Amino acid sequence: MRGASWRPLVAVCGLVALFAPRQAAGAGDILELTDETFESAVKFHPLLLVKFYAPWCGHCRQLKPEFEKAAEVLKGKVQLAQVDATTQVGLAEQYRIEGYPTMYFFNKGLKKEYSGGRSSSTIVSWVKEHSGPALVTPSSDYDLNAALKGRQSLPFFVARGGPPVQELFGRLAEEHRTMGTFFFRQDDSNPPAVIQVHRGFNEIVELKGPDTLDEEKVMAFLEAERLPPFGEINEENYAGYLGRAGHGMLWICFPPVSFLEEAEQKQGVFQRVAASFPQFPVVYLDTKLYEEHVKEDLGCDDFPTLVLQIGNFTDEQAPEPKTYKIAPDDITEDVVVDWINSVLAGEVKEDDGLAALDAADSEVEVGELEEEEEE
């Protein structure tokens, strides 16, 4: 992620007889693929998840046991494989591997970049979601509601109507699997159709009437509404937020042990802030899971802290964003709005990170003195 050195999609460590030999790389009989065996594997296995890695990459080593656990769970259903991108240079170039680890999922030969988490459970969940039918058709409202309760950060899209809506929604679901989960329930009542986006903290946005049968308008609606005005950013949706951060982004760093509860408590405040400053996506994150990013890139050592980064996140050639921080005793709409207005008016000094560096240096010096005293 520009300006934040953060790529939660996968942490970056740098910018049967068909296989001879067939090697098991660990639990679940993971295939070790080469330039010679890769295409055969894609053709032979209807569902194939491939990890590109580098032996020296620390993040790859961290992912290895989770990848093996996922292989065990998915054994017999989905084949997992890996490619050493440092030796299989042709494949690395063909698939434009710029960071490690990078994963691709092949469903009947169709390639899709993996956008899930790094634990075995999230790998399994993502693969299952992208292996079955793109359009889920629950048999009852009870089943649909049960599924909705399990929604996490990605949106759920729900269509109700007749066969024309089902056909249209099915096409969109197949073409845009990574946007979220698509559901359809048969409903021939009037009005004839409704399409919903379920997002954020139980927010529901609806499209009704004739527009539900216009594919372009439905797609535009889903794209515009899929991200909540104040929402959690993680490896599943960061690309969506990044695409909207042409002017910058407002990060909210809540205490790690209670980040979700406090985000829900303050959702009204930050929804209104987002409405006041539509140029800035307003996001919060799991400050424990992304501790390195929170501390090193956002500079958050105290909680809660608000970080406003101003700059163009959508352009890799743009200058690094300017960063501003505040750690208010009480988070209210007036406090946040007044602070942002002061930043935009040039009345707030940019955070250069020197304070955090000085603090870190002090800790090192104290540690060195303590060691000398012990000696």
Summary of the structure (lengths in Angstrom):
residues: 375
radius of gyration: 23.4
end to end distance: 44.5
largest distance: 82.8
contacts: 1130
relative contact order: 0.09
helix: 39%
strand: 20%
